[in-house]
Amino acid sequence: VQFVESGGGLVQPGGSLRLSCVASGFPFSWNDMSWYRQTPGKERELVATISSGGGRTNYGDSVKGRFTISRDNAKKTVYLQMNSLKPEDTAVYYCKTGYIDYWGQGTQVTVSS
């Protein structure tokens, strides 16, 4: 199993970023996918989940209305569109499948002026 997360960076409050996660090594199109985030000293927080076919999504309360999760099964890629970013969104973001307990390297998102 491998996840290659990308798209993070430094952005000002109110800005936007789009994260991507290219997955391999498991049946991507059959499995729900999620984005998590973690800051130092805190547990990983579930940000968003999308069903295998993309028809159902769920979001953490802190990101509802600002973030959108989507997927392209042909490309084995899951995305996280993040709008109206706040300093408290600063974290390392990880994608995750329910198929196996495995974490990639993640991508750093920093929201700061």
C-alpha positions as CSV (number, residue, x, y, z in Angstrom):
1,V,0.0,0.0,0.0
2,Q,1.2,3.5,-0.8
3,F,-0.2,7.0,-0.5
4,V,1.4,10.0,-2.1
5,E,-0.1,13.1,-0.6
6,S,0.6,16.5,-2.1
7,G,-0.7,20.0,-2.5
8,G,0.1,21.4,1.0
9,G,1.9,24.6,1.6
10,L,1.8,28.1,3.2
11,V,-1.4,30.1,2.7
12,Q,-2.9,33.2,4.2
13,P,-6.0,33.1,6.3
14,G,-9.1,33.0,4.0
15,G,-7.1,31.3,1.2
16,S,-7.6,28.0,-0.5
17,L,-5.6,24.8,-1.1
18,R,-6.4,21.6,-2.9
19,L,-4.8,18.4,-1.6
20,S,-4.3,15.2,-3.6
21,C,-3.6,11.7,-2.6
22,V,-2.6,9.1,-5.1
23,A,-3.1,5.6,-3.8
24,S,-1.8,2.2,-4.9
25,G,-1.5,-1.4,-3.7
26,F,-5.1,-2.1,-2.7
27,P,-8.6,-2.0,-4.5
28,F,-9.1,1.7,-4.3
29,S,-12.5,1.9,-6.0
30,W,-14.0,-0.6,-3.6
31,N,-13.0,1.3,-0.4
32,D,-14.1,4.4,1.4
33,M,-11.4,7.0,1.7
34,S,-10.7,9.6,4.4
35,W,-8.6,12.7,5.1
36,Y,-7.2,13.1,8.6
37,R,-5.0,15.8,10.1
38,Q,-2.7,16.1,13.1
39,T,-0.9,18.8,14.9
40,P,2.0,18.2,17.4
41,G,0.8,16.9,20.7
42,K,-2.7,16.1,19.5
43,E,-4.4,13.0,18.3
44,R,-5.2,12.6,14.6
45,E,-8.5,14.2,13.7
46,L,-10.9,12.9,11.1
47,V,-11.5,15.7,8.6
48,A,-13.7,14.0,5.9
49,T,-14.8,10.7,4.5
50,I,-16.1,9.7,1.1
51,S,-17.7,6.4,0.1
52,S,-16.2,4.1,-2.5
53,G,-18.4,5.4,-5.3
54,G,-18.3,9.0,-4.2
55,G,-22.0,9.3,-3.4
56,R,-21.7,9.8,0.3
57,T,-19.5,12.2,2.2
58,N,-19.1,13.2,5.8
59,Y,-17.2,16.0,7.4
60,G,-15.9,17.0,10.8
61,D,-17.8,19.8,12.5
62,S,-14.8,22.1,12.3
63,V,-14.6,22.0,8.5
64,K,-18.2,21.7,7.4
65,G,-19.1,24.2,4.7
66,R,-15.4,25.0,4.0
67,F,-13.9,21.7,2.8
68,T,-15.0,19.3,0.1
69,I,-13.8,15.8,-0.4
70,S,-13.9,14.1,-3.8
71,R,-12.4,11.2,-5.6
72,D,-11.5,9.9,-9.1
73,N,-11.5,6.1,-9.1
74,A,-9.9,5.9,-12.6
75,K,-6.9,7.9,-11.3
76,K,-7.0,6.2,-7.8
77,T,-6.9,9.7,-6.3
78,V,-8.8,11.4,-3.5
79,Y,-8.9,15.2,-3.2
80,L,-9.6,17.7,-0.4
81,Q,-10.6,21.2,-1.5
82,M,-10.0,23.5,1.4
83,N,-11.5,27.0,1.3
84,S,-11.7,29.8,3.8
85,L,-8.7,28.5,5.6
86,K,-8.1,29.4,9.2
87,P,-4.9,29.3,11.3
88,E,-6.4,26.4,13.3
89,D,-6.4,24.3,10.1
90,T,-2.6,24.2,10.3
91,A,-1.6,20.6,10.4
92,V,-0.2,17.6,8.6
93,Y,-2.9,16.1,6.4
94,Y,-3.0,12.4,5.7
95,C,-5.3,10.3,3.5
96,K,-6.4,6.9,4.8
97,T,-8.3,3.8,3.6
98,G,-10.4,1.5,5.8
99,Y,-8.8,-1.4,3.9
100,I,-5.6,-1.4,6.0
101,D,-4.1,0.4,8.9
102,Y,-1.4,2.3,7.1
103,W,-0.4,6.0,7.1
104,G,1.7,7.8,4.5
105,Q,4.0,10.8,5.0
106,G,1.2,13.4,4.8
107,T,1.4,16.9,3.5
108,Q,2.0,20.0,5.6
109,V,-0.6,22.8,5.5
110,T,0.3,26.0,7.2
111,V,-2.2,28.9,7.5
112,S,-0.6,32.1,8.6
113,S,-0.3,35.7,7.6
